[in-house]
Amino acid sequence: MARRRSAALTDGELRIMRVLWDSGRATVGEVSERIEASPRPAYNTVLTVLRILEAKGYVRHEKDGRAFVYVPMIERGEARRHALSQLLTRFFDGSRELLVLDLLGHEKASPEDVARFRELIDRAMPEAALHSGDHRS
């Protein structure tokens, strides 16, 4: 039985998606030229990965003369949210608290980082919770 393909992006797929997100659209040759990898993958490798990304629903292609132009179907932010959701589910049992505690527990956060975190938390909190003094989500 064939292994079920994961909807998550592999490292190679992510490198190609970054090129498409940055450029908006690109041919296989353009992706090959712009990809940040050393050594650069072969044209056929890039084409194969683009076909896989298309099967996963991350890109679509359009015919432009004799070339196929690939266009991202998923925004970078959506891909980040999906990856984070998978990380939360797989490693933290869906607990945002465990994720944050793990992130803060490994490296000492600078005062600037802590101030930025607080600002982000305050912005994410519903207005009613801020006024009631209840800071739990």
DSSP file (Angstrom, degrees, kcal/mol; ACC not computed):
  #  RESIDUE AA STRUCTURE BP1 BP2  ACC     N-H-->O    O-->H-N    N-H-->O    O-->H-N    TCO  KAPPA ALPHA  PHI   PSI    X-CA   Y-CA   Z-CA
    1    1 A M              0   0    0      0, 0.0     2,-0.1     0, 0.0     3,-0.1   0.000 360.0 360.0 360.0 134.5    0.0    0.0    0.0
    2    2 A A        -     0   0    0      1,-0.1     2,-0.2     3,-0.0     3,-0.0  -0.395 360.0-106.2 -70.4 144.4    1.4    3.5   -0.9
    3    3 A R        -     0   0    0     -2,-0.1     2,-0.3     1,-0.1    -1,-0.1  -0.505  35.9-112.0 -70.9 136.0    2.2    5.8    1.9
    4    4 A R        -     0   0    0     -2,-0.2     2,-0.2     1,-0.1    -1,-0.1  -0.539  34.3-119.0 -71.1 128.5   -0.3    8.6    2.3
    5    5 A R        -     0   0    0     -2,-0.3     2,-0.2     1,-0.1    -1,-0.1  -0.471  24.6-123.3 -72.5 136.2    1.3   11.9    1.4
    6    6 A S        -     0   0    0     -2,-0.2    -1,-0.1     1,-0.1    50,-0.0  -0.511   3.4-140.9 -77.4 145.2    1.5   14.5    4.1
    7    7 A A  S    S+     0   0    0     -2,-0.2    -1,-0.1     2,-0.1     2,-0.1   0.591  75.0 102.9 -79.5 -10.0   -0.1   17.9    3.5
    8    8 A A  S    S-     0   0    0      1,-0.1     2,-0.4    74,-0.1    -2,-0.1  -0.365  80.5-109.6 -71.0 152.9    2.9   19.5    5.4
    9    9 A L        -     0   0    0     70,-0.1     2,-0.1    -2,-0.1    -1,-0.1  -0.680  25.3-140.5 -84.5 133.5    5.6   21.1    3.4
   10   10 A T     >  -     0   0    0     -2,-0.4     4,-2.5     1,-0.1     5,-0.2  -0.370  33.3-100.2 -78.0 170.0    9.0   19.5    3.3
   11   11 A D  H  > S+     0   0    0      1,-0.2     4,-2.1     2,-0.2     5,-0.1   0.917 125.2  48.4 -59.0 -43.4   12.1   21.6    3.4
   12   12 A G  H  > S+     0   0    0      1,-0.2     4,-1.6     2,-0.2    -1,-0.2   0.895 111.6  49.1 -65.0 -40.4   12.6   21.4   -0.4
   13   13 A E  H  > S+     0   0    0      1,-0.2     4,-2.7     2,-0.2    -1,-0.2   0.896 109.2  53.2 -64.9 -39.6    8.9   22.3   -1.0
   14   14 A L  H  X S+     0   0    0     -4,-2.5     4,-2.5     1,-0.2    -2,-0.2   0.901 105.2  53.8 -63.6 -40.9    9.2   25.3    1.4
   15   15 A R  H  X S+     0   0    0     -4,-2.1     4,-1.3     1,-0.2    21,-0.2   0.909 112.4  44.8 -59.3 -41.0   12.2   26.6   -0.5
   16   16 A I  H  X S+     0   0    0     -4,-1.6     4,-2.0     2,-0.2    -2,-0.2   0.899 111.0  52.7 -70.6 -40.6   10.2   26.5   -3.7
   17   17 A M  H  X S+     0   0    0     -4,-2.7     4,-3.2     1,-0.2     5,-0.2   0.887 104.3  57.3 -62.1 -37.7    7.2   28.1   -2.1
   18   18 A R  H  X S+     0   0    0     -4,-2.5     4,-2.4     1,-0.2    -1,-0.2   0.905 105.9  50.1 -60.1 -40.4    9.3   30.9   -0.8
   19   19 A V  H  X S+     0   0    0     -4,-1.3     4,-2.2     2,-0.2     5,-0.2   0.935 113.8  45.1 -62.0 -45.3   10.3   31.7   -4.4
   20   20 A L  H  X S+     0   0    0     -4,-2.0     4,-2.9     2,-0.2    -2,-0.2   0.897 112.8  49.9 -68.3 -39.7    6.7   31.7   -5.5
   21   21 A W  H  < S+     0   0    0     -4,-3.2    -1,-0.2     1,-0.2    -2,-0.2   0.907 114.4  45.7 -64.0 -39.9    5.5   33.8   -2.5
   22   22 A D  H  < S+     0   0    0     -4,-2.4    -2,-0.2    -5,-0.2    -1,-0.2   0.868 124.8  31.2 -70.8 -36.2    8.2   36.4   -3.1
   23   23 A S  H  < S-     0   0    0     -4,-2.2    -2,-0.2    -5,-0.2    -3,-0.2   0.690  92.3-137.8 -97.9 -19.9    7.7   36.5   -6.9
   24   24 A G  S  < S+     0   0    0     -4,-2.9     2,-0.3    -5,-0.2    -4,-0.1  -0.040  81.2  13.2  88.1 -34.8    3.9   35.9   -7.1
   25   25 A R        +     0   0    0     -6,-0.2     2,-0.3    46,-0.2    46,-0.2  -0.933  69.0 168.9-168.6 147.9    4.4   33.6  -10.1
   26   26 A A  E     -A   70   0A   0     44,-2.0    44,-3.1    -2,-0.3     2,-0.1  -0.979  30.0-118.3-164.4 150.8    7.3   31.9  -11.9
   27   27 A T  E  >  -A   69   0A   0     -2,-0.3     4,-2.5    42,-0.3     5,-0.2  -0.362  44.2-100.7 -80.0 170.5    8.2   29.3  -14.5
   28   28 A V  H  > S+     0   0    0     40,-0.6     4,-2.6     1,-0.2     5,-0.2   0.918 125.5  51.2 -59.5 -43.3   10.2   26.2  -13.5
   29   29 A G  H  > S+     0   0    0      1,-0.2     4,-2.0     2,-0.2    -1,-0.2   0.899 109.5  49.2 -61.7 -41.8   13.3   27.9  -14.9
   30   30 A E  H  > S+     0   0    0      2,-0.2     4,-2.0     1,-0.2    -1,-0.2   0.901 111.2  49.2 -65.7 -40.6   12.7   31.1  -12.9
   31   31 A V  H  X S+     0   0    0     -4,-2.5     4,-1.7     1,-0.2    -2,-0.2   0.937 109.9  52.6 -62.3 -44.9   12.2   29.0   -9.7
   32   32 A S  H  < S+     0   0    0     -4,-2.6    -2,-0.2     1,-0.2    -1,-0.2   0.887 112.1  45.5 -57.2 -41.0   15.4   27.1  -10.4
   33   33 A E  H  < S+     0   0    0     -4,-2.0    -1,-0.2     1,-0.2    -2,-0.2   0.855 118.5  40.9 -70.7 -36.0   17.4   30.4  -10.8
   34   34 A R  H  < S+     0   0    0     -4,-2.0    -2,-0.2    -5,-0.1    -1,-0.2   0.582  83.8 116.8 -92.8 -11.7   15.9   32.1   -7.7
   35   35 A I     <  -     0   0    0     -4,-1.7     2,-1.3    -5,-0.2   -19,-0.1  -0.319  62.2-135.7 -66.5 138.0   15.9   29.2   -5.3
   36   36 A E        +     0   0    0    -21,-0.2     2,-0.3     4,-0.0    -1,-0.1  -0.718  60.7 114.0 -95.7  87.2   18.2   29.6   -2.2
   37   37 A A        -     0   0    0     -2,-1.3    -2,-0.0     4,-0.0     3,-0.0  -0.987  62.3-114.4-151.0 147.6   19.8   26.3   -2.0
   38   38 A S  S    S+     0   0    0     -2,-0.3     2,-0.1     1,-0.3    -2,-0.0  -0.972 105.9  22.8-132.5 119.0   23.4   25.1   -2.4
   39   39 A P  S    S-     0   0    0      0, 0.0    -1,-0.3     0, 0.0    -3,-0.0   0.628 104.2-122.1 -74.4 160.3   23.8   23.3   -4.7
   40   40 A R        -     0   0    0     -2,-0.1    -2,-0.1     1,-0.1    -8,-0.1  -0.425  30.4-109.5 -67.1 140.4   20.8   24.4   -6.7
   41   41 A P        -     0   0    0      0, 0.0    -1,-0.1     0, 0.0    -6,-0.1  -0.353  38.2 -97.9 -69.3 153.6   18.5   21.6   -7.5
   42   42 A A     >  -     0   0    0      1,-0.1     4,-2.2    -2,-0.0     3,-0.4  -0.278  32.2-109.2 -67.0 155.9   18.2   20.4  -11.1
   43   43 A Y  H  > S+     0   0    0      1,-0.2     4,-2.5     2,-0.2     5,-0.2   0.908 120.1  51.5 -51.2 -48.2   15.5   21.7  -13.4
   44   44 A N  H  > S+     0   0    0      1,-0.2     4,-2.3     2,-0.2    -1,-0.2   0.839 107.7  52.8 -64.0 -32.6   13.7   18.3  -13.4
   45   45 A T  H  > S+     0   0    0     -3,-0.4     4,-2.5     2,-0.2    -1,-0.2   0.926 109.9  47.6 -66.1 -45.1   13.9   18.2   -9.6
   46   46 A V  H  X S+     0   0    0     -4,-2.2     4,-2.5     1,-0.2    -2,-0.2   0.911 111.8  50.9 -61.6 -43.0   12.2   21.6   -9.3
   47   47 A L  H  X S+     0   0    0     -4,-2.5     4,-2.0     2,-0.2    -2,-0.2   0.916 110.2  49.4 -60.8 -44.3    9.6   20.5  -11.9
   48   48 A T  H  X S+     0   0    0     -4,-2.3     4,-2.0     1,-0.2    -2,-0.2   0.920 112.0  47.7 -61.8 -44.6    8.9   17.3   -9.8
   49   49 A V  H  X S+     0   0    0     -4,-2.5     4,-2.7     1,-0.2    -1,-0.2   0.892 109.8  53.0 -66.2 -38.9    8.5   19.3   -6.6
   50   50 A L  H  X S+     0   0    0     -4,-2.5     4,-2.0     2,-0.2    -1,-0.2   0.885 108.3  50.8 -62.5 -38.0    6.2   21.8   -8.3
   51   51 A R  H  X S+     0   0    0     -4,-2.0     4,-2.2     2,-0.2    -1,-0.2   0.892 110.6  48.9 -65.9 -39.1    4.0   18.9   -9.5
   52   52 A I  H  X S+     0   0    0     -4,-2.0     4,-1.9     2,-0.2    -2,-0.2   0.925 110.5  50.8 -64.2 -44.5    3.9   17.5   -5.9
   53   53 A L  H  X>S+     0   0    0     -4,-2.7     5,-2.6     1,-0.2     6,-0.9   0.862 109.5  51.3 -61.5 -35.6    3.0   21.0   -4.6
   54   54 A E  H ><5S+     0   0    0     -4,-2.0     3,-0.8     4,-0.2    -1,-0.2   0.910 108.3  50.7 -67.7 -41.3    0.2   21.2   -7.2
   55   55 A A  H 3<5S+     0   0    0     -4,-2.2    -2,-0.2     1,-0.2    -1,-0.2   0.835 110.1  50.9 -64.3 -31.8   -1.1   17.7   -6.1
   56   56 A K  H 3<5S-     0   0    0     -4,-1.9    -1,-0.2    -5,-0.1    -2,-0.2   0.595 118.3-114.4 -80.4 -11.6   -1.1   19.0   -2.5
   57   57 A G  T <<5S+     0   0    0     -3,-0.8    -3,-0.2    -4,-0.6    -2,-0.1   0.604  85.1 115.9  90.3  11.9   -3.0   22.1   -3.5
   58   58 A Y  S   <S+     0   0    0     -5,-2.6    15,-3.6    -6,-0.2    16,-1.0   0.784  80.2  16.2 -83.8 -28.1   -0.3   24.6   -2.7
   59   59 A V  E     -B   72   0A   0     -6,-0.9     2,-0.3    13,-0.3    -2,-0.2  -0.909  59.3-159.0-137.8 164.7    0.2   25.8   -6.3
   60   60 A R  E     -B   71   0A   0     11,-2.1    11,-2.8    -2,-0.3     2,-0.4  -0.940  18.5-131.4-135.4 161.5   -1.5   25.8   -9.7
   61   61 A H  E     -B   70   0A   0     -2,-0.3     2,-0.4     9,-0.2     9,-0.2  -0.880  12.0-163.3-117.7 152.2   -0.1   26.2  -13.1
   62   62 A E  E     -B   69   0A   0      7,-2.5     7,-3.2    -2,-0.4     2,-0.5  -0.956  26.7-117.0-125.5 146.5   -1.1   28.4  -16.1
   63   63 A K  E     +B   68   0A   0     -2,-0.4     2,-0.4     5,-0.2     5,-0.2  -0.740  30.1 179.2 -85.9 127.6    0.0   28.0  -19.6
   64   64 A D  E >   -B   67   0A   0      3,-3.4     3,-1.8    -2,-0.5     2,-0.5  -0.843  65.8 -58.4-128.6  92.6    2.0   30.9  -20.9
   65   65 A G  T 3  S-     0   0    0     -2,-0.4     0, 0.0     1,-0.3     0, 0.0  -0.605 119.0 -21.4  68.4-122.4    3.0   30.2  -24.5
   66   66 A R  T 3  S+     0   0    0     -2,-0.5    -1,-0.3    -3,-0.1     2,-0.3   0.527 126.1  82.0 -94.8  -7.4    5.0   27.0  -24.3
   67   67 A A  E <  S- B   0  64A   0     -3,-1.8    -3,-3.4   -40,-0.0     2,-0.5  -0.658  72.8-130.4-101.2 153.5    5.8   27.4  -20.6
   68   68 A F  E     - B   0  63A   0     -2,-0.3   -40,-0.6    -5,-0.2     2,-0.5  -0.871  19.5-155.1 -95.1 133.5    3.9   26.6  -17.5
   69   69 A V  E     -AB  27  62A   0     -7,-3.2    -7,-2.5    -2,-0.5     2,-0.4  -0.948   9.8-144.9-109.8 128.1    3.8   29.4  -14.9
   70   70 A Y  E     -AB  26  61A   0    -44,-3.1   -44,-2.0    -2,-0.5    -9,-0.2  -0.773  15.0-171.7 -99.3 137.6    3.3   28.3  -11.3
   71   71 A V  E     - B   0  60A   0    -11,-2.8   -11,-2.1    -2,-0.4   -46,-0.2  -0.983  27.4-113.3-128.8 133.6    1.2   30.5   -8.9
   72   72 A P  E     - B   0  59A   0      0, 0.0   -13,-0.3     0, 0.0   -14,-0.1  -0.447  21.9-171.2 -67.9 139.0    0.8   29.9   -5.2
   73   73 A M  S    S+     0   0    0    -15,-3.6     2,-0.4     1,-0.1   -14,-0.2   0.550  72.9  55.5-102.1 -14.3   -2.7   29.0   -4.1
   74   74 A I  S    S-     0   0    0    -16,-1.0    -1,-0.1     4,-0.0     2,-0.1  -0.978  84.7-125.6-123.6 131.4   -2.0   29.3   -0.4
   75   75 A E     >  -     0   0    0     -2,-0.4     4,-2.1     1,-0.1     5,-0.2  -0.360  25.3-113.0 -72.8 155.7   -0.6   32.5    1.2
   76   76 A R  H  > S+     0   0    0      1,-0.2     4,-2.3     2,-0.2     5,-0.2   0.887 117.0  52.9 -55.3 -43.7    2.5   32.4    3.4
   77   77 A G  H  > S+     0   0    0      1,-0.2     4,-2.4     2,-0.2    -1,-0.2   0.881 107.8  50.6 -62.5 -39.1    0.5   33.2    6.5
   78   78 A E  H  > S+     0   0    0      2,-0.2     4,-2.3     1,-0.2    -1,-0.2   0.901 110.1  49.9 -65.3 -40.6   -1.9   30.4    5.9
   79   79 A A  H  X S+     0   0    0     -4,-2.1     4,-2.5     2,-0.2    -2,-0.2   0.891 110.6  50.7 -64.9 -39.1    1.0   27.9    5.5
   80   80 A R  H  X S+     0   0    0     -4,-2.3     4,-2.8     2,-0.2     5,-0.2   0.934 110.5  48.5 -62.6 -45.9    2.5   29.2    8.7
   81   81 A R  H  X S+     0   0    0     -4,-2.4     4,-2.4     1,-0.2    -2,-0.2   0.897 111.9  49.4 -62.0 -40.0   -0.8   28.7   10.6
   82   82 A H  H  X S+     0   0    0     -4,-2.3     4,-2.1     2,-0.2    -1,-0.2   0.925 112.6  47.1 -64.4 -45.1   -1.2   25.2    9.2
   83   83 A A  H  X S+     0   0    0     -4,-2.5     4,-2.3     1,-0.2    -2,-0.2   0.908 113.3  48.6 -64.0 -41.9    2.4   24.2   10.1
   84   84 A L  H  X S+     0   0    0     -4,-2.8     4,-2.8     2,-0.2    -1,-0.2   0.892 109.2  52.9 -65.8 -39.1    2.0   25.7   13.6
   85   85 A S  H  X S+     0   0    0     -4,-2.4     4,-2.3    -5,-0.2    -1,-0.2   0.908 110.2  47.8 -61.8 -42.1   -1.3   23.8   14.1
   86   86 A Q  H  X S+     0   0    0     -4,-2.1     4,-2.9     2,-0.2     5,-0.3   0.907 111.8  50.2 -64.6 -41.7    0.4   20.6   13.1
   87   87 A L  H  X>S+     0   0    0     -4,-2.3     4,-2.5     2,-0.2     5,-0.7   0.925 111.0  49.1 -61.8 -45.9    3.2   21.3   15.5
   88   88 A L  H  X5S+     0   0    0     -4,-2.8     6,-2.9     1,-0.2     4,-1.3   0.921 115.4  44.0 -59.0 -45.4    0.8   22.1   18.3
   89   89 A T  H  X5S+     0   0    0     -4,-2.3     4,-0.5     4,-0.2    -2,-0.2   0.932 119.3  40.1 -67.4 -46.6   -1.1   18.9   17.7
   90   90 A R  H  <5S+     0   0    0     -4,-2.9    -2,-0.2    -5,-0.2    -3,-0.2   0.886 131.3  18.4 -74.3 -40.7    1.9   16.6   17.3
   91   91 A F  H  <5S+     0   0    0     -4,-2.5    -3,-0.2    -5,-0.3    -2,-0.2   0.652 130.6  36.1-110.0 -18.2    4.2   17.8   20.0
   92   92 A F  H ><<S-     0   0    0     -4,-1.3     3,-2.7    -5,-0.7     6,-0.2   0.171  96.8-117.2-126.1  17.6    2.1   19.8   22.5
   93   93 A D  T 3< S-     0   0    0     -4,-0.5    -4,-0.2     1,-0.3    -3,-0.1   0.800  76.0 -59.2  50.7  33.1   -1.2   18.0   22.6
   94   94 A G  T 3  S+     0   0    0     -6,-2.9     2,-0.7     1,-0.2    -1,-0.3   0.550 101.4 140.0  78.1   7.8   -2.9   21.1   21.2
   95   95 A S    <>  -     0   0    0     -3,-2.7     4,-1.5    -7,-0.5    -1,-0.2  -0.762  35.4-173.1 -93.9 113.4   -1.8   23.2   24.1
   96   96 A R  H  > S+     0   0    0     -2,-0.7     4,-2.7     1,-0.2     5,-0.2   0.867  89.1  58.9 -65.8 -36.3   -0.7   26.7   23.3
   97   97 A E  H  > S+     0   0    0      1,-0.2     4,-2.8     2,-0.2     5,-0.2   0.924 104.6  48.4 -60.0 -45.8    0.5   27.2   26.9
   98   98 A L  H  > S+     0   0    0     -6,-0.2     4,-2.3     1,-0.2    -1,-0.2   0.887 111.3  51.6 -62.8 -37.9    2.9   24.2   26.6
   99   99 A L  H  X S+     0   0    0     -4,-1.5     4,-2.6     2,-0.2    -2,-0.2   0.949 112.5  44.2 -62.4 -49.5    4.3   25.6   23.4
  100  100 A V  H  X S+     0   0    0     -4,-2.7     4,-2.8     1,-0.2     5,-0.3   0.919 113.4  50.8 -63.8 -44.1    4.9   29.1   24.8
  101  101 A L  H  X S+     0   0    0     -4,-2.8     4,-1.6    -5,-0.2    -1,-0.2   0.897 111.9  48.2 -60.8 -39.4    6.4   27.6   28.0
  102  102 A D  H  X S+     0   0    0     -4,-2.3     4,-0.8    -5,-0.2    -2,-0.2   0.914 112.2  48.8 -67.1 -42.5    8.7   25.5   25.9
  103  103 A L  H >X S+     0   0    0     -4,-2.6     4,-0.7     1,-0.2     3,-0.6   0.928 117.3  40.3 -62.0 -45.5    9.7   28.4   23.8
  104  104 A L  H 3< S+     0   0    0     -4,-2.8     5,-0.2     1,-0.2    -1,-0.2   0.728 108.5  63.1 -77.3 -21.2   10.4   30.7   26.7
  105  105 A G  H 3< S+     0   0    0     -4,-1.6    -1,-0.2    -5,-0.3    -2,-0.2   0.671  99.6  51.7 -79.2 -16.4   12.1   27.9   28.8
  106  106 A H  H << S+     0   0    0     -4,-0.8     2,-0.4    -3,-0.6    -1,-0.2   0.790 114.5  27.7 -93.1 -29.8   15.0   27.3   26.4
  107  107 A E  S  < S-     0   0    0     -4,-0.7     2,-0.5    -3,-0.0    -1,-0.2  -0.977  84.5-107.8-134.3 145.7   16.4   30.7   25.9
  108  108 A K        -     0   0    0     -2,-0.4     2,-0.3    -3,-0.1    -3,-0.1  -0.601  37.2-135.0 -73.8 122.6   16.4   33.8   28.1
  109  109 A A        -     0   0    0     -2,-0.5    -1,-0.0    -5,-0.2    -5,-0.0  -0.584  17.2-123.6 -79.1 138.3   14.0   36.3   26.6
  110  110 A S     >  -     0   0    0     -2,-0.3     4,-2.4     1,-0.1     5,-0.2  -0.374  25.1-109.2 -73.9 159.7   15.3   39.9   26.4
  111  111 A P  H  > S+     0   0    0      0, 0.0     4,-2.4     0, 0.0     5,-0.2   0.857 122.9  54.3 -56.9 -34.1   13.3   42.7   28.0
  112  112 A E  H  > S+     0   0    0      2,-0.2     4,-2.3     1,-0.2     5,-0.2   0.906 107.6  49.3 -66.2 -41.1   12.4   43.9   24.5
  113  113 A D  H  > S+     0   0    0      2,-0.2     4,-2.8     1,-0.2    -1,-0.2   0.935 111.4  48.8 -61.9 -46.5   11.1   40.4   23.6
  114  114 A V  H  X S+     0   0    0     -4,-2.4     4,-2.6     1,-0.2    -2,-0.2   0.910 111.2  49.9 -61.2 -43.2    9.0   40.2   26.7
  115  115 A A  H  X S+     0   0    0     -4,-2.4     4,-2.1     1,-0.2    -1,-0.2   0.907 112.3  47.9 -61.7 -41.6    7.5   43.7   26.0
  116  116 A R  H  X S+     0   0    0     -4,-2.3     4,-2.4     2,-0.2    -2,-0.2   0.908 110.5  51.4 -66.0 -42.2    6.7   42.7   22.5
  117  117 A F  H  X S+     0   0    0     -4,-2.8     4,-2.7     1,-0.2    -2,-0.2   0.929 110.3  49.3 -59.2 -45.4    5.1   39.4   23.7
  118  118 A R  H  X S+     0   0    0     -4,-2.6     4,-2.9     1,-0.2    -1,-0.2   0.906 110.0  51.1 -61.7 -41.5    2.9   41.4   26.1
  119  119 A E  H  X S+     0   0    0     -4,-2.1     4,-2.1     1,-0.2    -1,-0.2   0.919 111.6  47.2 -61.3 -43.7    1.9   43.8   23.4
  120  120 A L  H  X S+     0   0    0     -4,-2.4     4,-1.7     2,-0.2    -2,-0.2   0.900 112.9  48.8 -65.5 -40.7    0.9   40.9   21.2
  121  121 A I  H  X S+     0   0    0     -4,-2.7     4,-1.4     2,-0.2    -2,-0.2   0.928 110.9  50.2 -64.3 -45.1   -1.0   39.2   24.0
  122  122 A D  H  < S+     0   0    0     -4,-2.9     3,-0.2     1,-0.2    -1,-0.2   0.897 111.4  48.9 -60.3 -39.7   -2.8   42.4   24.8
  123  123 A R  H  < S+     0   0    0     -4,-2.1    -1,-0.2     1,-0.2    -2,-0.2   0.826 112.1  49.0 -68.8 -31.2   -3.8   42.9   21.2
  124  124 A A  H  < S+     0   0    0     -4,-1.7    -1,-0.2    -5,-0.1    -2,-0.2   0.683  91.6  95.8 -82.4 -18.3   -5.0   39.3   20.9
  125  125 A M  S  < S-     0   0    0     -4,-1.4     2,-0.1    -3,-0.2    12,-0.1  -0.492  84.2-109.3 -76.4 139.6   -7.2   39.4   24.1
  126  126 A P     >  -     0   0    0      0, 0.0     4,-1.5     0, 0.0     3,-0.5  -0.395  27.0-119.9 -63.1 144.8  -10.9   40.2   23.7
  127  127 A E  H  > S+     0   0    0      1,-0.2     4,-1.6     2,-0.2     5,-0.2   0.867 110.8  56.4 -55.0 -41.8  -11.7   43.7   25.0
  128  128 A A  H  > S+     0   0    0      1,-0.2     4,-1.7     2,-0.2    -1,-0.2   0.879 104.5  52.4 -62.5 -38.8  -14.2   42.3   27.6
  129  129 A A  H  >>S+     0   0    0     -3,-0.5     4,-0.8     1,-0.2     5,-0.8   0.857 106.3  54.2 -66.8 -34.6  -11.5   40.1   29.2
  130  130 A L  H  <5S+     0   0    0     -4,-1.5     3,-0.3     1,-0.2    -1,-0.2   0.899 112.3  43.1 -65.4 -40.3   -9.2   43.1   29.6
  131  131 A H  H  <5S+     0   0    0     -4,-1.6    -2,-0.2     1,-0.2    -1,-0.2   0.774 111.4  53.4 -77.5 -26.7  -11.8   45.1   31.5
  132  132 A S  H  <5S-     0   0    0     -4,-1.7    -1,-0.2     2,-0.2    -2,-0.2   0.613 108.0-121.4 -84.5 -10.7  -12.9   42.3   33.7
  133  133 A G  T  <5S+     0   0    0     -4,-0.8     2,-0.8    -3,-0.3    -3,-0.1   0.446  73.3 128.5  84.5  -0.8   -9.4   41.5   34.9
  134  134 A D      < +     0   0    0     -5,-0.8    -1,-0.2    -6,-0.2    -2,-0.2  -0.809  30.7 176.1 -91.0 109.3   -9.7   37.9   33.6
  135  135 A H        +     0   0    0     -2,-0.8     2,-0.3    -3,-0.1    -1,-0.1   0.171  42.8 110.0-101.3  17.2   -6.6   37.4   31.4
  136  136 A R              0   0    0      1,-0.1    -2,-0.1    -7,-0.1    -7,-0.0  -0.673 360.0 360.0 -88.8 148.7   -7.3   33.7   30.6
  137  137 A S              0   0    0     -2,-0.3    -1,-0.1   -12,-0.1    -2,-0.0   0.453 360.0 360.0 -92.2 360.0   -8.3   32.7   27.1
